[in-house]
Amino acid sequence: MRFALRRRGPSNFQRAAEGSMTLMEHLQELRMRLFRASLAVVAGFVVGMVLAQPVFELLQEPYCSLPGVRRADGGCPMTQLGPADGFLLKLKIALWVGLIVAAPVWLYQLWAFIAPGLHRHERRYAYAFTAIAAPLFIAGAALAYFVVHKGLTFLLESGVTGLDTQLEVTRYISFVTNLIMIFGVAFEFPLVVLMLNIVGVASAKRLLSWWRVAVFLFFAFSAVVTPTPDPFGMTALALCLSALYFGAVGLAYLNDKRRGRGRELYADTPDDEASKLDYTPEPVEASEPLPPVNPVTPPKPLERDYDDMT
């Protein structure tokens, strides 16, 4: 018995890359991918509701580890001002956890929609940047979690004495999550430096010449965005950003060496100086004789009484 194999046509990715999809087909694909991403976020939200209490205890640990805060029974008292603050805080934590758990799905849906519009080498760079961005964000979040404990110690010990310290739960969680978000996003700055080098905007030599300005901007940025006025968090963030900047410059040097940058004719000449000219005379050789020119037939006279103007 013979079976006829049905021939499959090109996939939506291939059709989008070739530009053969219509506007309505693009909108339908966008709707499908948004629906899949929404389902993943909802599933992650359910998981977040289960993990909300352990995550809350993890975020609460820097405050509970302070001396004199934890009670004898192991509890860690915090203040709740509104009757719905605890429930809303649990929903907020569950949503954050759901977005993190569902990140592989909704990031893939986003990538699958925009990837057909990129070239092959641009997709390769996007894979590399994504593989580097996730560990950098995790490293920044881990540093922020470590800084929270030192920042709380400084804030509580540097204030006026004689106060009964008991933090409000929603403000404390917002303080911790904002610090984690700021540190995680700040650790993505080396990717911007590498992107400038890859696209050819700035060479590694030029990036290295900017190190004084970069270090100053790192300390100024850390002083502004760090929510704690203690010098520990600002210094830790600025030093880490400086180390990541020099690491990115090192990768830029490797990229320039691979592409052969810096060996151009005027590569050693600064941008604000004129290039040196070579005034050594060179001998001029005699040119080859020109071929004979064919005679041009003269035009015939106009056989009419009026010209074009009259």
C-alpha positions, 0 to 999 in steps of 0.5 A: 500500500502506497502512502502519499507524503504531504509536502509541507510548505515554508514555516512562518519563520521562513516566510517572515524572514523572506518578507512574504507574510501579509500584515494580517498574518503578522498581526495574527502571529503577534496575537498567538505569541502574546497569548502563549506568553500570557499563559506562561505568565499565568502558570508562573503566577500560580507557581509564585503563589505557592512560593510566595511565603518562602520568597518573602522569608528569603527577602526578610532574612537581612532584616531578621538577621540584625541583632535584637530583631528576632524573637526568642520563638524565632519570629521576626516581627514586622508592621502591617498598616492596612488590612489588605497589605499582606495579601497585596504583597503576596500577589506582588511577590507571586507576580515577580516569581511568575515573571521569572519562572516564565521568562524562558517562554515569554522571552522565546516568544518575543525572540521568535517574533523579532528574529525573522527581521534580523540578519544571520550574524545579528541573530548570533550576536543576540544569542551571545548577548542573551547568554551573557545578560542573564548571569550578569543580572543574577550577579547584580541581584546577588550583590544587592542582596548582600548590600541590603544587610550592610545597608540596614545595619548602617541605617539603623545604627546611624539614626537617633537612639532610643527608637523601637525599630520595627519596619513596615513590611510593604516598604521594606520589600519594595526597598529590597526589590528596588535595590535588586532591580537597580543592581541587576540592570546596572550590571548590564552596562558592559553589554552596551560597551561591547555593542558599541565596539562590535558595531564599530562606534568605538574601538577598544583603545578609545574605550580605554582612554575613557576610563577616568570619565567612566569611573567617575560616572560609575561612582556618581550613578551609584550615589544617585540610584542606591537608595541607602545613604551608606558608603558601602553600597555605593562603593560596592556597586561602583567598584563592580561596574568599574571591574566589568567595564575593564573586562568589557574593554578587554573583550573589545581588544580581542574583538579588534584583534580578530577583525584587524582593527588598529592596523589602518593607515592613520590608526595611530593618529589622534582624532584632534590632530591632522595626519602627517603628509609625505612630501617625498617626490615620486617619479612620474612615468610617461603615459602610453600614447593615445589611440588614433581618433576617428574623424567626426562627420560634420552635421548636415545643414538645416533645410528650412527657412526658420530656426527653433526660436522663430 
